[in-house]
């Protein structure tokens, strides 16, 4: 389905400046193309942290995974993204999504943001991207949208450069394929230009507790259900599976949690740019 070359990213959060710089250098050396940061009220700010990682490396791209629309007014989110593109000399990729409902609720209490519905947050995503395009001019920051529901996918199909496929961990392969078909139909003439991404939460059978709490299931269930958020531990099997996903689903951009960056590095060495 896709003739796009593979590229790979790591999703991580900094613990200290020294650790963050070292981690950025390490994953760049392993062949990853991007270092990505989640957005949240109890995490360090991506706006502050990502330039540190970019400055510590030579070509590594950095990005948000993803900026939560509920946490900032659209113009502010766009201005931060534009600033990161300027200060990283074009190595920033802007990931954005509507964010979880609980995060939107926390933003009301902790940031005194207005309460919003999912539809309002999706409208804020659209406004943010429009403002970013205005601010960027010829720079054109790459935009990745996390899209779970049909309305979000319809917006992503028209606005995003990359679409991060967001689905519950136990969603089966056939359902994901249907999602991709709908996305491509919504994209129309842009379908072949879209880059599709999938995030990996587990490699093998050892599911870290904090990831288990997030996905709300266990490793055995993920394996039994052939979950696309999991990969087998064997390198050859991972390579075969990712090639299958690119052929059947068009997924060419694969991101992994930092806990599995080293285990996944041999796959990056074999597939990146191919």
N, C-alpha and C positions, 0 to 999 in steps of 0.2 A: 504493500500500500504506500509506503514512504521510501523515497530514495535519499532522504536526508542522512548525513553522516551522524554517527553517535557522538554525543557529548554527555559529560557527567558532572554532577555537582554534589557538594556536601552541605548538609544543613546542620549548623552548629551555633552555640552561644558562647560568648567570651566569659572567662573567669577572671582574667587579669590581662593587662596590656602585654606582658611578656609571653604568657601562654597563647594569647590570640595571635601574636605575630609569628610565633613558632608553628602554631597549627596551620596558619595560612601558607607559610613556606613549605611545610610538609605536604599538604595536599596539592600544592602547585607542582612540587617535585614528583608526585605520584601520577600526574597527568590529568587531574581534574581540571575542568574549565572554570568552575564557579564555586565560590564560598557564599552560602546563603544564610541569612539570619531570620528567625521568626520575630514577630512583633507582639508585644504584650505589656501589661502594666507592671509586671514584676520582673521584667527582663531589662538588661541594659539596652540603651537606645541604638538601633541600627544606624541612625544618622551620625552618631558619634563613633561607633565601632567600625563601620565598614571602611571609611577612609584609612584607618589604622592598618587594616589588613591589606588594602591596596598599596599603601606606601611600603609595606614590608615585602612586597613581591614585585615581580617584573611584568607579568602579563595576566595574572589571575584576575578573572572578572568577579565582581561582588554584587550581591543583590538581596532584596528583601523577600522573605518566604513565609507569609506575605504581609504587606502593610494592611492593617485592619481599618476599613473605612470608618468604623465607629469611633476611632480614637482621635481623629483630626478633621477639621473642616477641609473640604476638597482643595481649596486654594493652598492651604498650609501643606497638605500632603504633596501636592504638585510642586510647590516651591522647594520642599526638602528633597524630592527626587531630582529635580533639575539641578539643585546645588550639588548633589552627589555626582551627577554626571559631569559637571564642570570640574569638580575637585579631584575626581578619579581619572580625568582626561578620557572620558568615554568608556570606562570599564564598568559602569554601573548598569544593572538590569532591575527594573522596577516591577516587583511582584505586588499585586494588590487583589484583595477580595473583600467580600462583605463582612467577614469575621463571624465568629460564633456568637450565638445569642447571649451566652453568659458574659462574654467580653463586652458586648454592647451594654449590658446591664451594669457591669462594673464601671464602665466609662461614665455613666450617669452619676454614680456615687463619688467616684474618685477624681474625675476630671471635670465634673459639672457640665458634661456634654448633654444635649437634649436627648430624650428617649427617641428611639427610631425603630421603625419596622424593617423587616428584611428588604422590602421593596424600596424604602427610602435609602437604605444603605447601598443598594444596587444602583440607584440613581446617583448617589454620591460617587460611586466608582466611575460611572460614566463622566460625571463632571470633572473628576480629578484627572482622568486621562485627557480630556479636552483642554483643561488648563495646562497640563504638562506639555502638550503639543504646542500650545501658544507660547509658553515660556521657552521651550527648547529651540524653536525656530529650526535651523538646519541641523541641529545636534541630534534630534530624534532618539531619545532614550528608548531602548527596547522595553516593551511592556509584556509581562506575564500575568495572566488572570487565572486565579483558582476558581473553577466553575463546577459546582455540584448539581444544582437544579437546572431545569430546562430554560428558565428565564435568564439565569446567569450565563449559561452556555450560549444563548442567543446573542447576548451582549458581547461575550468574549469572541464569538465568531466574527464579529464586525470590527472590534477594536484592538484585539490583542495580537502580538507577534507570536507568543507562546501561550498555549492553554494547558494549565496543570489540571489533569483529570482528577476530580475530587469525588470519591465514592466511599460508602461504608466499607470497612475492611473485609466483610464477608460477602461482598458483591461478587457474583460469579462472572466468569470470563464472557459468557454470552451477553450478559447485561451490559458489561463495559463496551463490548463491540457495538451494541445498539446505541449506546451513548455517543460513540465515535461517529457512527453513521448519521445520527441527528445533528451532531456538531458540524460535520462536513456539509450536510445539506444546508444548514443555516449560513455557512460561510460562503456558499455559492462559488463565484470565481476565485475567491481567496483560499479555497480549501487546500490546494496543493502548496500554498505558501505558509500555512500554519505549521508551527512546530508543536508537537504534542509531548507532554511530559507526564511522568508517573513517579511518585515518591515511594521509596522502599523503607518499610519500618522494621523488617526482620530479615536477616540472612541466617539460614540454618534453623536451629531449634531452641536456641538460648535467648529468650525474650526478656530484655531488661525490665525491671519492675515499673519504671516510670513510663516506658513505652506500653507495657501491658495495661497500665491504668488509662492511658490515652485511647488505645484501640479497643479496650473493654472486652478482650477475649484472650485466649492462650495460644501458644505456638502450635500445639497439636490440632486445634480447631482450624487455624489458618492453613496448615498443611492439608488437612482433610478436605477443606473447601476449595483448594487450589486458588487461594487468595492471591491477587496480583500485588498486594503490598508485601509479599514474602518472596524470597528467592531461596533455592537450595544452597547448601554450603559448598558443594563441589564447583570448582571454577568452570570446568567444561560444561556442566549442567547449566550454570548461570549464563554462560555465553550463548548456549543453544536457546535458552528460554528468552533472552533479550532479543535475539535475532528473530525468534518466532513472533514476539510482540511487535517488533517493527514491521514485519511482513503482514501480520493479521490486523493490527490495530493502528499502525503508523506512529508508534511511540519511539522517538529517537533520543529524547533528552531524559536521562534517568538521574534522580537525586536519591541520596542515601543519608540516613542519620549518621552523625559523626561517630557514634559508637561502632559502626561497621565500616568506617572509611578504610582502615588497613586491610580488613578481610576482602573488601571489594576491589582494592587497588589492582590485583592481577587481571581482573576483568577490564578495568580501565586501560591497562597497558595493551590488551589485545584488541579492544574495540574502538577506542577513542579516535575520532577522525575517519573511521572506516564506514 
